[in-house]
C-alpha cells in the first residue's frame, strides 16, 4: 500500500469518463508508396523492360510510366488527446471530421470522436 502523500487523486469527471479529454494537437500525415526518386524527376529517366516468366510477350516503356501505377498518397491524422486524469493519448485515424484542437472528445474503440455531453 502507498502512503497517502504518494497517492494521486482523480477528479470525479475523470473517474466517470476515463477516456474523455481535449484535443491538444492534430497533425495531418501524408504517406504513400510512391518512391521519392519518382516524385522529384521531371523528365524521362530511362527504359523499363517487363519480361514475363510465362513466355508471353515482353513489354518496354519509359520509367516515368511507373509513377502512373503508384497508389495515391494515403492521409492519416495523429491526434493527441489530454485525458481528464492528465494522461496523454496518441490516436492515429483516417478522418477527423470537423474536430479541431481544443474540442472535447472521447476515445471509443481506438478512435477519437466528439463528446456528446
One Martini backbone bead per residue (centre of mass of N, CA, C, O) as a GRO file, in nm:
protein
  117
    1UNK     BB    1   0.099   0.034   0.019
    2UNK     BB    2   0.047   0.367  -0.007
    3UNK     BB    3   0.097   0.660   0.081
    4UNK     BB    4  -0.103   0.932   0.085
    5UNK     BB    5   0.111   1.125  -0.061
    6UNK     BB    6   0.142   0.921  -0.325
    7UNK     BB    7  -0.138   0.963  -0.396
    8UNK     BB    8  -0.367   1.014  -0.650
    9UNK     BB    9  -0.607   1.227  -0.759
   10UNK     BB   10  -0.930   1.191  -0.901
   11UNK     BB   11  -1.154   1.319  -1.071
   12UNK     BB   12  -1.484   1.270  -1.118
   13UNK     BB   13  -1.474   1.300  -1.428
   14UNK     BB   14  -1.245   1.091  -1.478
   15UNK     BB   15  -1.396   0.853  -1.345
   16UNK     BB   16  -1.652   0.864  -1.536
   17UNK     BB   17  -1.433   0.937  -1.793
   18UNK     BB   18  -1.134   0.795  -1.890
   19UNK     BB   19  -1.173   0.875  -2.227
   20UNK     BB   20  -1.170   1.179  -2.170
   21UNK     BB   21  -1.109   1.500  -2.352
   22UNK     BB   22  -0.856   1.703  -2.521
   23UNK     BB   23  -0.740   1.846  -2.793
   24UNK     BB   24  -0.400   1.929  -2.857
   25UNK     BB   25  -0.331   1.770  -3.132
   26UNK     BB   26  -0.323   1.803  -3.504
   27UNK     BB   27  -0.198   1.574  -3.759
   28UNK     BB   28  -0.111   1.563  -4.085
   29UNK     BB   29  -0.040   1.256  -4.275
   30UNK     BB   30   0.163   1.186  -4.550
   31UNK     BB   31   0.153   0.892  -4.754
   32UNK     BB   32   0.335   0.641  -4.957
   33UNK     BB   33   0.456   0.435  -5.238
   34UNK     BB   34   0.610   0.661  -5.365
   35UNK     BB   35   0.898   0.719  -5.479
   36UNK     BB   36   1.110   0.984  -5.446
   37UNK     BB   37   1.244   0.973  -5.729
   38UNK     BB   38   0.966   1.016  -5.884
   39UNK     BB   39   0.889   1.297  -5.758
   40UNK     BB   40   1.150   1.464  -5.875
   41UNK     BB   41   1.105   1.398  -6.159
   42UNK     BB   42   1.041   1.544  -6.490
   43UNK     BB   43   1.173   1.337  -6.674
   44UNK     BB   44   1.311   1.105  -6.830
   45UNK     BB   45   1.509   0.803  -6.704
   46UNK     BB   46   1.418   0.551  -6.886
   47UNK     BB   47   1.401   0.205  -6.915
   48UNK     BB   48   1.150  -0.060  -6.910
   49UNK     BB   49   1.146  -0.412  -6.857
   50UNK     BB   50   0.902  -0.676  -6.923
   51UNK     BB   51   0.962  -1.025  -6.835
   52UNK     BB   52   0.788  -1.289  -6.860
   53UNK     BB   53   0.779  -1.632  -6.740
   54UNK     BB   54   0.531  -1.746  -6.938
   55UNK     BB   55   0.611  -1.637  -7.253
   56UNK     BB   56   0.515  -1.377  -7.297
   57UNK     BB   57   0.515  -1.066  -7.400
   58UNK     BB   58   0.724  -0.820  -7.391
   59UNK     BB   59   0.782  -0.501  -7.230
   60UNK     BB   60   0.827  -0.145  -7.310
   61UNK     BB   61   0.926   0.155  -7.113
   62UNK     BB   62   0.894   0.417  -6.930
   63UNK     BB   63   0.972   0.503  -6.601
   64UNK     BB   64   0.741   0.724  -6.573
   65UNK     BB   65   0.498   0.520  -6.590
   66UNK     BB   66   0.511   0.412  -6.296
   67UNK     BB   67   0.367   0.656  -6.151
   68UNK     BB   68   0.073   0.570  -6.251
   69UNK     BB   69   0.074   0.295  -6.065
   70UNK     BB   70   0.056   0.437  -5.816
   71UNK     BB   71  -0.053   0.502  -5.525
   72UNK     BB   72  -0.208   0.705  -5.348
   73UNK     BB   73  -0.183   0.901  -5.104
   74UNK     BB   74  -0.195   0.874  -4.769
   75UNK     BB   75  -0.420   0.983  -4.504
   76UNK     BB   76  -0.348   1.086  -4.175
   77UNK     BB   77  -0.414   1.122  -3.815
   78UNK     BB   78  -0.268   1.285  -3.538
   79UNK     BB   79  -0.401   1.247  -3.206
   80UNK     BB   80  -0.384   1.448  -2.916
   81UNK     BB   81  -0.496   1.354  -2.587
   82UNK     BB   82  -0.612   1.507  -2.294
   83UNK     BB   83  -0.693   1.372  -2.024
   84UNK     BB   84  -0.861   1.423  -1.724
   85UNK     BB   85  -0.606   1.273  -1.564
   86UNK     BB   86  -0.340   1.382  -1.765
   87UNK     BB   87  -0.313   1.207  -1.985
   88UNK     BB   88  -0.168   1.090  -2.292
   89UNK     BB   89  -0.302   1.036  -2.629
   90UNK     BB   90  -0.239   0.847  -2.924
   91UNK     BB   91  -0.416   0.882  -3.238
   92UNK     BB   92  -0.472   0.696  -3.538
   93UNK     BB   93  -0.651   0.831  -3.826
   94UNK     BB   94  -0.835   0.895  -4.127
   95UNK     BB   95  -1.048   1.085  -3.965
   96UNK     BB   96  -1.185   1.412  -3.814
   97UNK     BB   97  -1.357   1.598  -3.947
   98UNK     BB   98  -1.449   1.884  -3.738
   99UNK     BB   99  -1.217   1.856  -3.562
  100UNK     BB  100  -1.034   2.038  -3.304
  101UNK     BB  101  -0.849   2.215  -3.123
  102UNK     BB  102  -1.017   2.189  -2.796
  103UNK     BB  103  -1.192   1.961  -2.819
  104UNK     BB  104  -1.428   1.754  -2.694
  105UNK     BB  105  -1.352   1.408  -2.620
  106UNK     BB  106  -1.358   1.054  -2.718
  107UNK     BB  107  -1.238   0.724  -2.672
  108UNK     BB  108  -1.344   0.482  -2.923
  109UNK     BB  109  -1.217   0.210  -3.044
  110UNK     BB  110  -0.947   0.389  -3.124
  111UNK     BB  111  -1.122   0.659  -3.147
  112UNK     BB  112  -1.194   0.989  -3.217
  113UNK     BB  113  -1.473   1.156  -3.060
  114UNK     BB  114  -1.722   1.340  -3.004
  115UNK     BB  115  -1.873   1.479  -2.742
  116UNK     BB  116  -2.212   1.472  -2.623
  117UNK     BB  117  -2.185   1.628  -2.324
   0.00000   0.00000   0.00000
